[in-house]
Amino acid sequence: MNAIRTGYRLIDTAAVYGNEDAVGEAVREAISEGLCTREELFITSKLWVQDMLNQDIAAAGIEASLKKSGLEYFDLYLLHQAMCDYFSAWRALEDAYEEGKLKAIGVSNFYPHVLANFCETVRVKPMVNQVELHPYFAQPEALATMKYYNVQPEAWAPLGGGRHKPFENNLLQSIADAHQKSISQVILRWNIQRGVVVIPKSTHQQRIEENFAIWDFSLTEKEMAQISSLDLGYVGESVKHFNPEFVRGCLAVKIHD
C-alpha cells in the first residue's frame, strides 16, 4: 500500500512468493480508498515450475493464481523459469491470453539461447523477459536478443540482489554526487535509459520514495558507459541457472500438494 500511495503502479508477485492473496487485498484496498483504479495498476504474477509439467496443469496453476489474488485478470503473467515442460505450459498461457485472463504473457530467467529457441518455436511470442540486470550483470547479449525478438526486458534485482557492494563503489558514488542523487537512483536510471523496466524492492518508506524519484535527471553517454564497465559477465552466482544443483533445487520446491 505504501508503494501505491507513493505513486507506484506496477506490482510484481508470483505463485512461489506466497503473497498473491495479499497483493489482491492491497489492490482492492487501494481502489476502495480512491488511490487508483484497477486499470491504472499493472499486476504481474508468475507460474511456478511445479505447475509446468503439462498444459492442463499449467492452466490449473493460472486459475489458482487468479483465485488466490481475487483478480479477474493479470496484466502480465510469466513462466518463472525455463524448467520442466515450459513449452506445454506456455500453450496454457497463450490460451489464457486469448481468453483475456492474462493481458500480456512473458517469461523469466530465459537466457539468450533459450529465448531465441523459444521465440522461434511458439505461436505467441513472449512480450516480456524478466531477468537479473544490474551494473555487475549487465547482460548486453541478452538485451540484444530481446530487442531482436521485440521482447521487453524487465529487471529483477536491479540493485544487485545483495551479492555485490554497489553502495561502496567510488565510481557510482561520484556519478551520484554529480547529480545530487543516491547510488540507488543512479543504478535504476542507468537501467531505465537502457530500455529496461525495473522492479526495485524495499519495505522502507524512505527508500520506496527514493527509488521512485528517478525521472528528473539523465545520465550522460560517458556515465552510462562507465557504469556498464562494472559488468562482470557470466560468472559466479549470476549464472546459477546454469548449475544443475540450482535447477534440482527449484524443481524440489513445492507450493501445494
TIVOLUM-801580 format. One line per 2 residues: their letters; for each residue x, y, z of N, C-alpha, C. Coordinates in Angstrom, 3 decimals. Layout:
BEGIN
a) X/Y/Z/X/Y/Z/X/Y/Z; ...
***
This chain:
BEGIN
mn) 0.819/-1.202/0.000/0.000/0.000/0.000/0.859/1.260/0.000; 1.971/1.235/0.756/2.840/2.413/0.785/3.389/2.723/-0.600
ai) 3.725/1.674/-1.345/4.247/1.879/-2.697/3.182/2.509/-3.593; 1.950/2.047/-3.491/0.867/2.609/-4.308/0.631/4.061/-3.927
rt) 0.645/4.366/-2.638/0.458/5.751/-2.194/1.573/6.652/-2.713; 2.782/6.097/-2.827/3.918/6.876/-3.320/3.792/7.170/-4.805
gy) 3.083/6.315/-5.527/2.907/6.526/-6.961/3.211/5.316/-7.813; 3.719/4.252/-7.194/3.990/3.025/-7.946/2.681/2.437/-8.463
rl) 2.744/1.878/-9.658/1.563/1.244/-10.235/1.848/-0.180/-10.695; 3.097/-0.579/-10.752/3.459/-1.956/-11.114/3.727/-2.746/-9.838
id) 3.028/-3.848/-9.681/3.218/-4.729/-8.526/3.595/-6.109/-9.044; 4.707/-6.625/-8.553/5.230/-7.907/-9.022/5.071/-8.966/-7.941
ta) 4.398/-10.050/-8.282/4.239/-11.161/-7.353/4.482/-12.463/-8.114; 4.283/-13.588/-7.450/4.471/-14.896/-8.079/3.840/-15.950/-7.190
av) 3.436/-17.046/-7.801/2.843/-18.132/-7.028/3.790/-18.613/-5.940; 5.079/-18.708/-6.261/6.046/-19.232/-5.305/6.341/-18.247/-4.178
yg) 6.012/-16.960/-4.358/6.233/-15.983/-3.287/5.226/-16.167/-2.154; 4.086/-16.770/-2.470/3.073/-16.999/-1.444/2.334/-15.757/-1.002
ne) 2.334/-14.700/-1.834/1.668/-13.461/-1.425/0.666/-12.944/-2.458; 0.216/-13.799/-3.359/-0.770/-13.352/-4.350/-2.051/-12.880/-3.674
da) -2.437/-13.530/-2.571/-3.642/-13.105/-1.863/-3.457/-11.726/-1.243; -2.279/-11.463/-0.669/-2.002/-10.161/-0.062/-1.978/-9.056/-1.115
vg) -1.428/-9.362/-2.275/-1.410/-8.384/-3.369/-2.833/-8.052/-3.796; -3.663/-9.070/-3.932/-5.051/-8.836/-4.302/-5.777/-7.972/-3.286
ea) -5.521/-8.220/-2.003/-6.137/-7.417/-0.947/-5.680/-5.968/-1.033; -4.386/-5.757/-1.286/-3.846/-4.401/-1.408/-4.471/-3.669/-2.592
vr) -4.662/-4.384/-3.689/-5.293/-3.783/-4.871/-6.707/-3.330/-4.541; -7.472/-4.193/-3.906/-8.852/-3.840/-3.572/-8.897/-2.691/-2.571
ea) -7.980/-2.685/-1.621/-7.937/-1.605/-0.634/-7.586/-0.277/-1.297; -6.607/-0.306/-2.193/-6.197/0.922/-2.882/-7.340/1.485/-3.716
is) -8.070/0.606/-4.370/-9.199/1.055/-5.189/-10.302/1.622/-4.310; -10.581/0.948/-3.190/-11.648/1.408/-2.292/-11.310/2.744/-1.653
eg) -10.012/3.013/-1.456/-9.584/4.292/-0.883/-9.505/5.399/-1.927; -9.717/5.035/-3.180/-9.672/6.032/-4.236/-8.276/6.418/-4.674
lc) -7.286/5.594/-4.324/-5.906/5.902/-4.705/-5.668/5.686/-6.189; -6.417/4.753/-6.773/-6.236/4.418/-8.181/-7.413/3.573/-8.627
tr) -7.464/3.334/-9.920/-8.430/2.389/-10.465/-7.695/1.098/-10.799; -8.441/0.044/-11.032/-7.793/-1.225/-11.413/-7.030/-1.059/-12.716
ee) -7.585/-0.271/-13.630/-6.955/-0.080/-14.930/-5.627/0.659/-14.824; -5.433/1.416/-13.767/-4.183/2.160/-13.585/-3.071/1.295/-13.000
lf) -3.440/0.148/-12.458/-2.454/-0.752/-11.870/-1.984/-1.780/-12.894; -0.770/-2.262/-12.694/-0.205/-3.288/-13.576/0.305/-4.408/-12.685
it) -0.466/-5.476/-12.607/-0.169/-6.571/-11.689/0.444/-7.741/-12.452; 1.612/-8.151/-12.003/2.330/-9.271/-12.615/2.381/-10.451/-11.655
sk) 2.153/-11.654/-12.161/2.412/-12.857/-11.377/3.109/-13.875/-12.274; 3.497/-14.995/-11.648/4.309/-15.976/-12.373/3.882/-17.400/-12.012
lw) 3.959/-18.269/-13.007/3.644/-19.687/-12.830/4.887/-20.422/-12.340; 4.752/-21.145/-11.238/5.902/-21.861/-10.691/6.111/-23.186/-11.427
vq) 7.340/-23.693/-11.351/7.731/-24.875/-12.124/6.923/-26.117/-11.756; 6.436/-26.196/-10.529/5.614/-27.343/-10.139/4.378/-27.466/-11.026
dm) 3.905/-26.335/-11.533/2.708/-26.318/-12.369/3.039/-26.200/-13.854; 4.255/-26.592/-14.223/4.674/-26.519/-15.620/4.964/-27.910/-16.190
ln) 4.280/-28.918/-15.657/4.509/-30.293/-16.104/3.809/-30.600/-17.422; 2.660/-29.951/-17.643/1.955/-30.098/-18.918/0.962/-28.953/-19.053
qd) 0.265/-28.895/-20.157/-0.620/-27.768/-20.428/-1.791/-27.706/-19.450; -2.389/-28.831/-19.139/-3.546/-28.841/-18.244/-3.166/-28.394/-16.839
ia) -2.039/-28.880/-16.344/-1.588/-28.483/-15.007/-1.262/-26.995/-14.989; -0.667/-26.498/-16.060/-0.358/-25.070/-16.143/-1.635/-24.236/-16.146
aa) -2.641/-24.691/-16.877/-3.912/-23.968/-16.912/-4.532/-23.901/-15.520; -4.433/-25.005/-14.776/-4.948/-25.023/-13.408/-4.146/-24.080/-12.521
gi) -2.836/-23.986/-12.761/-1.992/-23.074/-11.996/-2.362/-21.623/-12.224; -2.681/-21.280/-13.461/-3.121/-19.919/-13.775/-4.416/-19.605/-13.033
ea) -5.359/-20.540/-13.081/-6.636/-20.344/-12.391/-6.433/-20.207/-10.889; -5.488/-20.973/-10.340/-5.210/-20.893/-8.905/-4.663/-19.519/-8.537
sl) -3.795/-18.965/-9.379/-3.248/-17.631/-9.125/-4.351/-16.579/-9.146; -5.230/-16.668/-10.125/-6.333/-15.714/-10.208/-7.251/-15.835/-8.997
kk) -7.535/-17.065/-8.588/-8.417/-17.278/-7.444/-7.789/-16.747/-6.162; -6.507/-17.028/-5.951/-5.835/-16.558/-4.737/-5.820/-15.040/-4.664
sg) -5.575/-14.406/-5.788/-5.487/-12.945/-5.800/-6.858/-12.286/-5.763; -7.875/-13.013/-6.193/-9.203/-12.426/-6.272/-9.348/-11.454/-7.422
le) -8.422/-11.514/-8.371/-8.454/-10.610/-9.517/-9.087/-11.302/-10.720; -9.715/-10.515/-11.570/-10.331/-11.078/-12.769/-9.293/-11.366/-13.843
yf) -8.181/-10.644/-13.787/-7.122/-10.827/-14.782/-5.799/-10.345/-14.217; -4.713/-10.812/-14.807/-3.382/-10.268/-14.537/-2.963/-9.448/-15.752
dl) -2.291/-8.347/-15.496/-1.794/-7.522/-16.596/-0.622/-8.199/-17.298; 0.124/-8.985/-16.541/1.250/-9.739/-17.100/1.413/-11.022/-16.308
yl) 1.638/-12.112/-17.008/1.847/-13.404/-16.350/3.030/-14.085/-17.017; 3.951/-14.588/-16.193/5.215/-15.115/-16.694/5.420/-16.580/-16.328
lh) 6.146/-17.294/-17.176/6.746/-18.560/-16.759/7.942/-18.198/-15.893; 7.998/-18.701/-14.669/9.011/-18.244/-13.717/10.419/-18.715/-14.068
qa) 10.521/-19.897/-14.653/11.830/-20.451/-15.010/11.723/-21.229/-16.323; 12.838/-21.375/-16.988/12.892/-22.224/-18.189/13.169/-23.656/-17.751
mc) 12.200/-24.226/-17.048/12.345/-25.568/-16.494/11.077/-26.371/-16.752; 11.132/-27.663/-16.475/10.021/-28.585/-16.741/9.608/-28.481/-18.209
dy) 8.356/-28.750/-18.486/7.871/-28.705/-19.871/7.331/-27.304/-20.142; 8.246/-26.354/-20.275/7.801/-24.965/-20.391/7.137/-24.656/-21.728
fs) 7.369/-25.462/-22.738/6.651/-25.256/-23.996/5.166/-25.602/-23.838; 4.872/-26.715/-23.180/3.470/-27.079/-22.946/2.803/-26.082/-22.009
aw) 3.527/-25.662/-20.978/2.984/-24.666/-20.054/2.663/-23.370/-20.788; 3.522/-23.011/-21.720/3.310/-21.777/-22.478/2.002/-21.818/-23.270
ra) 1.629/-22.981/-23.766/0.379/-23.089/-24.513/-0.818/-22.728/-23.630; -0.714/-23.036/-22.339/-1.777/-22.646/-21.408/-1.813/-21.129/-21.247
le) -0.639/-20.502/-21.207/-0.588/-19.040/-21.128/-1.153/-18.414/-22.400; -0.827/-18.996/-23.546/-1.366/-18.480/-24.814/-2.893/-18.518/-24.806
da) -3.456/-19.627/-24.333/-4.917/-19.763/-24.292/-5.530/-18.729/-23.349; -4.945/-18.581/-22.154/-5.472/-17.629/-21.173/-5.337/-16.191/-21.675
ye) -4.280/-15.937/-22.415/-4.088/-14.613/-23.026/-5.190/-14.336/-24.045; -5.479/-15.300/-24.874/-6.512/-15.119/-25.895/-7.908/-15.042/-25.288
eg) -8.069/-15.595/-24.078/-9.351/-15.523/-23.373/-9.497/-14.232/-22.577; -8.413/-13.439/-22.468/-8.467/-12.175/-21.748/-8.157/-12.272/-20.269
kl) -7.838/-13.468/-19.795/-7.493/-13.623/-18.381/-6.105/-13.065/-18.083; -5.252/-13.078/-19.074/-3.902/-12.530/-18.979/-3.769/-11.492/-20.084
ka) -3.532/-10.233/-19.705/-3.467/-9.167/-20.706/-2.159/-9.198/-21.493; -1.130/-9.750/-20.895/0.157/-9.936/-21.574/0.829/-11.147/-20.948
ig) 1.667/-11.826/-21.734/2.355/-13.014/-21.229/3.840/-12.919/-21.550; 4.634/-13.534/-20.689/6.074/-13.471/-20.887/6.788/-14.567/-20.132
vs) 8.079/-14.399/-20.011/8.933/-15.406/-19.388/9.872/-14.726/-18.400; 10.559/-15.541/-17.633/11.528/-15.028/-16.667/12.730/-15.963/-16.635
nf) 13.892/-15.370/-16.544/15.149/-16.133/-16.467/15.408/-16.972/-17.713; 15.008/-16.456/-18.861/15.305/-17.112/-20.135/16.566/-16.466/-20.710
yp) 17.661/-17.208/-20.707/18.921/-16.685/-21.237/18.857/-16.637/-22.766; 19.774/-15.909/-23.421/19.650/-15.633/-24.859/19.389/-16.849/-25.737
hv) 20.147/-17.924/-25.542/19.963/-19.093/-26.406/18.608/-19.748/-26.180; 18.145/-19.736/-24.924/16.837/-20.316/-24.605/15.729/-19.447/-25.195
la) 15.870/-18.138/-25.040/14.853/-17.219/-25.554/14.748/-17.297/-27.075; 15.894/-17.380/-27.752/15.882/-17.451/-29.215/15.142/-18.697/-29.689
nf) 15.464/-19.839/-29.118/14.787/-21.084/-29.486/13.296/-20.992/-29.206; 12.959/-20.403/-28.064/11.561/-20.281/-27.648/10.781/-19.400/-28.625
ce) 11.329/-18.224/-28.924/10.635/-17.284/-29.807/10.469/-17.832/-31.219; 11.409/-18.650/-31.638/11.327/-19.233/-32.980/10.333/-20.389/-33.053
tv) 9.827/-20.819/-31.892/9.003/-22.027/-31.841/7.540/-21.767/-31.491; 7.286/-20.849/-30.551/5.933/-20.690/-30.012/5.024/-19.910/-30.958
rv) 3.722/-20.027/-30.698/2.718/-19.332/-31.522/2.646/-17.850/-31.166; 2.542/-17.550/-29.863/2.529/-16.165/-29.384/3.862/-15.896/-28.700
kp) 4.618/-14.985/-29.225/5.932/-14.693/-28.647/5.786/-14.004/-27.292; 6.703/-14.272/-26.357/6.659/-13.597/-25.062/6.831/-12.091/-25.230
mv) 6.107/-11.338/-24.437/6.169/-9.883/-24.520/7.202/-9.299/-23.568; 7.552/-10.072/-22.543/8.495/-9.624/-21.511/9.408/-10.779/-21.142
nq) 10.656/-10.453/-20.817/11.573/-11.425/-20.210/12.152/-10.772/-18.965; 11.759/-11.274/-17.803/12.238/-10.715/-16.537/13.493/-11.472/-16.107
ve) 14.612/-10.762/-16.069/15.894/-11.381/-15.762/16.691/-10.493/-14.815; 17.775/-11.036/-14.313/18.672/-10.259/-13.458/19.456/-9.271/-14.319
lh) 19.338/-7.986/-14.001/20.025/-6.938/-14.758/20.450/-5.821/-13.817; 21.745/-5.643/-13.672/22.294/-4.552/-12.861/23.716/-4.294/-13.337
py) 24.400/-3.275/-12.851/25.730/-2.940/-13.385/26.737/-4.081/-13.350; 26.625/-4.976/-12.381/27.579/-6.075/-12.279/27.181/-7.274/-13.146
fa) 25.972/-7.239/-13.665/25.478/-8.294/-14.560/24.597/-7.614/-15.604; 25.251/-6.925/-16.529/24.556/-6.043/-17.472/23.871/-6.794/-18.606
qp) 24.355/-7.964/-18.940/23.760/-8.838/-19.956/23.488/-8.143/-21.303; 24.486/-7.529/-21.919/24.241/-6.890/-23.224/23.770/-7.870/-24.294
ea) 24.268/-9.111/-24.249/23.835/-10.102/-25.233/22.349/-10.428/-25.064; 21.918/-10.506/-23.819/20.508/-10.789/-23.553/19.626/-9.649/-24.056
la) 20.061/-8.414/-23.811/19.284/-7.267/-24.278/19.201/-7.244/-25.800; 20.297/-7.589/-26.458/20.302/-7.614/-27.923/19.336/-8.670/-28.457
tm) 19.307/-9.826/-27.800/18.394/-10.893/-28.226/16.946/-10.479/-28.009; 16.666/-9.857/-26.878/15.302/-9.392/-26.611/14.880/-8.341/-27.631
ky) 15.787/-7.438/-27.961/15.468/-6.414/-28.961/15.159/-7.064/-30.304; 15.918/-8.068/-30.670/15.721/-8.762/-31.950/14.314/-9.346/-32.042
yn) 13.827/-9.897/-30.920/12.511/-10.534/-30.919/11.413/-9.618/-30.377; 11.744/-8.348/-30.165/10.777/-7.367/-29.666/10.189/-7.791/-28.318
vq) 11.057/-8.274/-27.443/10.683/-8.675/-26.085/11.163/-7.595/-25.120; 10.275/-7.113/-24.262/10.629/-6.062/-23.317/11.456/-6.630/-22.165
pe) 12.672/-6.111/-21.926/13.453/-6.563/-20.775/12.946/-5.935/-19.480; 12.895/-6.742/-18.442/12.479/-6.283/-17.118/13.482/-6.825/-16.105
aw) 13.912/-5.986/-15.194/14.988/-6.359/-14.276/14.468/-6.746/-12.902; 14.767/-7.985/-12.512/14.664/-8.281/-11.085/16.058/-8.066/-10.490
ap) 16.112/-7.767/-9.221/17.382/-7.430/-8.555/18.122/-6.314/-9.295; 17.453/-5.197/-9.631/18.130/-4.136/-10.383/19.227/-3.428/-9.597
lg) 19.270/-3.649/-8.284/20.307/-3.023/-7.460/21.399/-4.009/-7.056; 21.376/-5.198/-7.631/22.455/-6.145/-7.375/22.084/-7.353/-6.561
gg) 20.890/-7.367/-6.011/20.417/-8.545/-5.300/21.179/-8.898/-4.042; 21.905/-7.938/-3.471/22.622/-8.179/-2.226/23.902/-8.965/-2.370
rh) 24.297/-9.310/-3.606/25.505/-10.102/-3.809/26.722/-9.252/-4.158; 26.516/-7.969/-4.366/27.607/-7.070/-4.706/27.579/-5.895/-3.727
kp) 28.475/-4.974/-3.865/28.534/-3.829/-2.952/28.515/-2.518/-3.733; 27.427/-2.260/-4.460/27.372/-1.038/-5.264/27.402/0.231/-4.428
fe) 26.912/0.150/-3.197/26.837/1.352/-2.372/28.184/1.732/-1.771; 29.195/0.900/-2.031/30.560/1.208/-1.603/31.461/1.510/-2.800
nn) 30.857/1.616/-3.988/31.634/1.811/-5.207/31.913/3.293/-5.437; 33.183/3.641/-5.575/33.579/5.045/-5.718/33.070/5.661/-7.021
ll) 33.093/4.883/-8.105/32.606/5.403/-9.381/31.126/5.755/-9.291; 30.337/4.837/-8.768/28.908/5.087/-8.644/28.630/6.262/-7.716
qs) 29.425/6.370/-6.660/29.236/7.479/-5.728/29.551/8.819/-6.384; 30.598/8.856/-7.205/30.962/10.115/-7.867/29.881/10.544/-8.862
ia) 29.303/9.580/-9.567/28.224/9.905/-10.502/26.988/10.368/-9.733; 26.697/9.703/-8.630/25.563/10.099/-7.796/25.753/11.515/-7.264
da) 26.957/11.822/-6.804/27.243/13.165/-6.280/27.066/14.224/-7.362; 27.470/13.892/-8.580/27.379/14.852/-9.687/25.932/15.231/-9.988
hq) 25.017/14.312/-9.706/23.597/14.568/-9.982/22.802/14.856/-8.711; 23.492/14.883/-7.580/22.830/15.059/-6.281/21.732/14.007/-6.093
ks) 22.115/12.789/-6.414/21.219/11.657/-6.277/21.909/10.563/-5.475; 21.158/9.524/-5.127/21.750/8.386/-4.425/22.282/7.377/-5.436
is) 23.106/6.461/-4.969/23.607/5.403/-5.848/22.448/4.550/-6.369; 21.475/4.272/-5.526/20.304/3.501/-5.975/19.616/4.185/-7.141
qv) 19.432/5.489/-7.031/18.762/6.232/-8.094/19.567/6.204/-9.389; 20.884/6.293/-9.268/21.753/6.255/-10.449/21.660/4.896/-11.141
il) 21.707/3.815/-10.360/21.645/2.473/-10.946/20.305/2.242/-11.640; 19.226/2.649/-10.991/17.910/2.476/-11.597/17.791/3.294/-12.881
rw) 18.331/4.515/-12.834/18.279/5.372/-14.021/19.089/4.771/-15.173; 20.214/4.164/-14.849/21.052/3.501/-15.861/20.264/2.427/-16.601
ni) 19.545/1.605/-15.854/18.749/0.559/-16.498/17.593/1.154/-17.302; 16.941/2.163/-16.751/15.837/2.813/-17.461/16.311/3.343/-18.807
qr) 17.479/3.977/-18.819/17.994/4.539/-20.068/18.447/3.459/-21.046; 18.616/2.234/-20.557/18.914/1.105/-21.450/17.629/0.480/-21.991
gv) 16.481/1.031/-21.601/15.206/0.499/-22.061/14.673/-0.628/-21.211; 15.173/-0.733/-19.985/14.806/-1.830/-19.090/13.776/-1.355/-18.063
vv) 12.715/-2.112/-17.882/11.771/-1.874/-16.799/12.400/-2.396/-15.514; 12.341/-1.608/-14.453/12.980/-2.015/-13.197/11.931/-2.301/-12.125
ip) 12.266/-3.244/-11.242/11.382/-3.591/-10.131/12.181/-3.491/-8.835; 12.405/-2.282/-8.330/13.121/-2.157/-7.057/12.220/-2.606/-5.909
ks) 12.801/-3.305/-4.958/12.022/-3.818/-3.836/12.551/-3.248/-2.527; 11.643/-2.769/-1.693/12.029/-2.264/-0.376/10.806/-2.233/0.526
th) 11.039/-2.401/1.809/9.971/-2.271/2.797/10.093/-0.963/3.563; 11.114/-0.169/3.245/11.356/1.097/3.937/10.768/2.252/3.129
qq) 9.913/3.045/3.763/9.221/4.110/3.057/10.185/5.096/2.405; 11.265/5.448/3.102/12.217/6.405/2.541/12.821/5.878/1.238
ri) 13.170/4.592/1.224/13.756/4.009/0.015/12.719/3.839/-1.085; 11.488/3.529/-0.701/10.409/3.433/-1.682/10.260/4.765/-2.416
ee) 10.271/5.852/-1.657/10.142/7.180/-2.255/11.383/7.536/-3.068; 12.556/7.191/-2.544/13.815/7.489/-3.234/13.892/6.767/-4.576
nf) 13.519/5.503/-4.592/13.595/4.716/-5.826/12.613/5.198/-6.886; 11.593/5.934/-6.455/10.596/6.451/-7.397/11.043/7.774/-8.020
ai) 11.951/8.473/-7.347/12.358/9.820/-7.778/13.550/9.760/-8.730; 13.332/9.167/-9.900/14.432/8.997/-10.861/14.109/9.607/-12.223
wd) 13.091/10.449/-12.257/12.619/10.959/-13.545/13.055/12.391/-13.817; 13.798/12.992/-12.900/14.173/14.400/-13.064/15.649/14.588/-13.404
fs) 16.310/13.534/-13.857/17.705/13.659/-14.282/18.014/12.582/-15.308; 19.097/12.784/-16.040/19.549/11.809/-17.036/21.049/11.621/-16.921
lt) 21.510/10.430/-17.212/22.939/10.137/-17.227/23.503/10.442/-18.609; 24.734/10.912/-18.650/25.386/11.180/-19.925/25.832/9.864/-20.562
ek) 26.180/9.918/-21.835/26.683/8.717/-22.509/27.943/8.199/-21.822; 28.791/9.126/-21.387/30.023/8.730/-20.698/29.696/8.020/-19.392
em) 28.762/8.567/-18.636/28.376/7.948/-17.364/27.745/6.577/-17.595; 26.924/6.466/-18.613/26.320/5.176/-18.946/27.402/4.143/-19.234
aq) 28.408/4.535/-20.015/29.498/3.616/-20.361/30.326/3.258/-19.134; 30.559/4.233/-18.262/31.327/3.970/-17.043/30.616/2.946/-16.164
is) 29.320/3.101/-16.014/28.555/2.157/-15.197/28.553/0.774/-15.847; 28.401/0.735/-17.160/28.403/-0.545/-17.877/29.738/-1.267/-17.764
sl) 30.813/-0.510/-17.540/32.148/-1.115/-17.425/32.297/-1.956/-16.164; 31.346/-1.838/-15.237/31.393/-2.627/-13.999/30.944/-4.070/-14.226
dl) 30.403/-4.342/-15.402/29.873/-5.674/-15.711/30.930/-6.763/-15.527; 30.574/-7.796/-14.781/31.480/-8.926/-14.536/31.244/-10.076/-15.508
gy) 30.183/-9.983/-16.292/29.896/-11.045/-17.243/29.223/-12.247/-16.601; 29.232/-13.341/-17.333/28.541/-14.553/-16.896/29.451/-15.378/-15.986
vg) 29.535/-14.934/-14.738/30.381/-15.620/-13.763/29.648/-15.717/-12.428; 30.115/-16.627/-11.591/29.670/-16.710/-10.208/28.191/-16.965/-10.029
es) 27.638/-16.350/-8.993/26.257/-16.580/-8.598/25.263/-16.125/-9.664; 25.670/-15.183/-10.498/24.761/-14.666/-11.520/24.345/-15.732/-12.524
vk) 25.146/-16.757/-12.684/24.811/-17.810/-13.649/24.387/-19.096/-12.933; 23.730/-18.934/-11.805/23.275/-20.108/-11.049/22.296/-20.958/-11.858
hf) 21.606/-20.329/-12.821/20.655/-21.092/-13.629/21.349/-22.113/-14.522; 22.657/-21.985/-14.688/23.422/-22.966/-15.461/23.880/-24.136/-14.587
np) 23.615/-24.043/-13.291/24.093/-25.026/-12.321/23.032/-26.119/-12.114; 23.348/-27.377/-12.418/22.368/-28.454/-12.239/21.812/-28.528/-10.817
ef) 22.648/-28.220/-9.840/22.181/-28.276/-8.451/21.092/-27.235/-8.202; 21.261/-26.037/-8.773/20.240/-24.996/-8.635/18.936/-25.432/-9.299
vr) 19.040/-26.025/-10.475/17.852/-26.495/-11.187/17.126/-27.548/-10.364; 17.879/-28.503/-9.826/17.254/-29.539/-8.994/16.592/-28.915/-7.772
gc) 17.213/-27.887/-7.224/16.641/-27.206/-6.066/15.313/-26.547/-6.396; 15.240/-25.889/-7.545/13.987/-25.265/-7.973/12.897/-26.312/-8.170
la) 13.255/-27.400/-8.826/12.274/-28.446/-9.107/11.759/-29.107/-7.832; 12.537/-29.008/-6.764/12.138/-29.621/-5.494/11.204/-28.731/-4.677
vk) 11.084/-27.466/-5.056/10.238/-26.534/-4.299/8.772/-26.766/-4.657; 7.989/-27.156/-3.668/6.566/-27.420/-3.869/5.751/-26.334/-3.171
ih) 4.805/-25.756/-3.890/3.985/-24.692/-3.311/2.574/-25.171/-2.972; 2.280/-26.411/-3.321/0.999/-27.009/-2.961/1.142/-28.527/-3.045
d) 0.132/-29.235/-2.556/0.158/-30.700/-2.570/0.062/-31.243/-3.993
***
